[in-house]
Amino acid sequence: MAGNIFINYRRGDDPGFAQALFGRLEQAFPSERLFMDIDNIAPGLDFVQVLNDEVARCDVLIAIIGQGWLAATDETGQRRLDNEDDLVRIEIESALAQKKRVIPVLVNDATMARAAELPEALRAFARCNAVRLTHERASAPTCRG
């Protein structure tokens, strides 16, 4: 089915914006065309395989980028994007590898990562044209990042 949208976001990094964007998209698209969270994956399934399958079904991946997105660390203090098992990385990497349209959505004053700041597998992400989402424009991201 054409028109599927995958919403990629990091929990704890401006999570209200992910929910607001999802809600806005639900007004324009049937819910079965939207995929947002691993909470929608049935128990017992390989979540990495399901994520790759969902990315394959989508036409666009929307990556929500908050101010803490690039520097987010795990419980050991390591940057999450440097971990090949990081779900945010897996989703974006899968979309890039499958030549999907990837739209970074910069929340408030968040900035787009430079290629040199990203792991090799994600460097093409830095070239994706972004849009900005602010409190004032929470209902419709409209300007270039």
PyMOL commands that set and color helices and strands:
alter all, ss='L'
color gray80, all
select helices_A, chain A and resi 15-28+31-33+38-40+47-57+80-82+87-97+115-117+120-127
alter helices_A, ss='H'
color red, helices_A
select strands_A, chain A and resi 5-8+34-35+60-65+101-107+131-133+143-144
alter strands_A, ss='S'
color yellow, strands_A
deselect
rebuild
show_as cartoon
